[in-house]
Amino acid sequence: MARKRSRPYTKEDVEFVHKNYAEMTASEIAEKLGISKFQVSKIVSELRKHIDLPKKTAKRPNPIIEYLKSKGLPIKEEIETIKKTVRRGRKKK
């Protein structure tokens, strides 16, 4: 089975990623533009070399928390605080 090929990204795609990266996830941007998530991350990494991109404000919701909320089940406070305090990567100095 052949892989689906993405189109090459353009200057307009780079502009869209630059304007909307903080508010949208990479998958949403990729779906809207018709390019792959890999291309979005490539654009972002290239932009970060030259300018400061704002931090992400859009994050994928935790599916477990969403399920518990939809069923009306109580959520332990530890889950919420762990979700907010967990950081990825190396500790900043």
C-alpha positions in Angstrom: 0.0 0.0 0.0 1.4 3.4 -1.0 2.0 6.1 1.5 0.0 9.4 1.2 2.4 12.1 0.0 2.1 15.6 1.4 2.4 18.7 -0.8 5.5 20.9 -0.3 4.8 23.8 2.1 4.8 27.4 0.9 5.5 30.8 2.3 1.8 31.2 3.1 1.9 28.0 5.1 4.9 29.3 7.1 3.0 32.5 7.8 -0.1 30.6 9.0 2.1 28.4 11.3 3.8 31.5 12.7 0.5 33.2 13.5 -1.4 30.2 14.8 1.2 27.9 16.5 0.5 29.1 20.0 -3.3 28.6 19.8 -3.5 25.4 17.7 -2.0 22.0 17.9 0.3 20.7 15.2 -2.3 18.2 14.0 -4.9 20.9 13.7 -2.6 23.1 11.7 -1.5 20.2 9.5 -5.1 19.2 8.8 -6.2 22.8 8.0 -3.2 23.4 5.6 -3.2 19.9 4.1 0.5 19.2 5.0 1.9 16.6 7.4 2.6 17.1 11.2 6.2 16.4 10.4 6.2 19.4 8.0 4.6 21.6 10.7 7.3 20.6 13.2 10.0 21.2 10.6 8.6 24.7 10.0 8.5 25.4 13.7 12.1 24.2 14.3 13.3 26.4 11.5 11.4 29.4 12.8 12.8 28.9 16.3 16.3 29.2 14.9 15.6 32.7 13.7 12.8 34.1 15.9 11.2 33.5 19.3 7.9 31.7 18.9 5.4 32.1 21.8 4.8 29.2 24.1 2.0 26.8 23.3 -1.3 27.6 24.9 -3.2 24.8 23.1 -2.6 21.3 24.5 -4.2 18.0 23.8 -6.7 17.3 26.6 -6.0 14.2 28.8 -8.4 11.5 27.6 -8.7 10.0 31.0 -9.7 13.3 32.6 -12.2 14.0 29.8 -13.8 10.5 30.2 -14.2 11.0 34.0 -15.7 14.5 33.5 -18.1 13.2 30.8 -19.3 10.4 33.2 -19.6 12.8 36.1 -17.1 10.7 38.2 -15.1 12.5 40.9 -11.5 13.4 40.0 -8.8 13.2 42.6 -7.0 16.5 43.2 -3.6 14.8 42.7 -4.4 14.1 39.1 -5.1 17.7 38.3 -2.0 19.0 40.1 0.3 16.4 38.6 -1.1 17.2 35.1 -0.2 20.9 35.7 3.2 20.4 37.2 4.7 17.6 35.0 7.4 19.0 32.7 9.1 17.3 29.8 12.7 17.5 29.0 15.7 18.6 31.0 15.4 20.7 34.1 16.1 24.4 33.3 18.9 26.1 35.2 
